[in-house]
Amino acid sequence: MYGQKRGGYMSPTKGRPKLDNPKNERIYIRVTKNEKKEIMDFSEKSGYTILDLIKIGIEKVKGQKK
């Protein structure tokens, strides 16, 4: 009895569903302790994630005229 599959089939794999555009790329930046503290504090107080803040900043810079 041991080692036999119950029901004759294997259960489907478990876990999170596959995404069409997974976020599996990373960007590393170097900052000072003060810069890191400022970023982390603002992120916590504003409720935005660091990625959200970067995206907002990029859109704001794109919108500026040179």
Protein Blocks (a to p, Z undefined) as FASTA:
>chain_A
ZZpaehhiacddedddddfbdcfbccdddddfklmmmmmmmmmmnopafklmmmmmmmmm
mmpcZZ
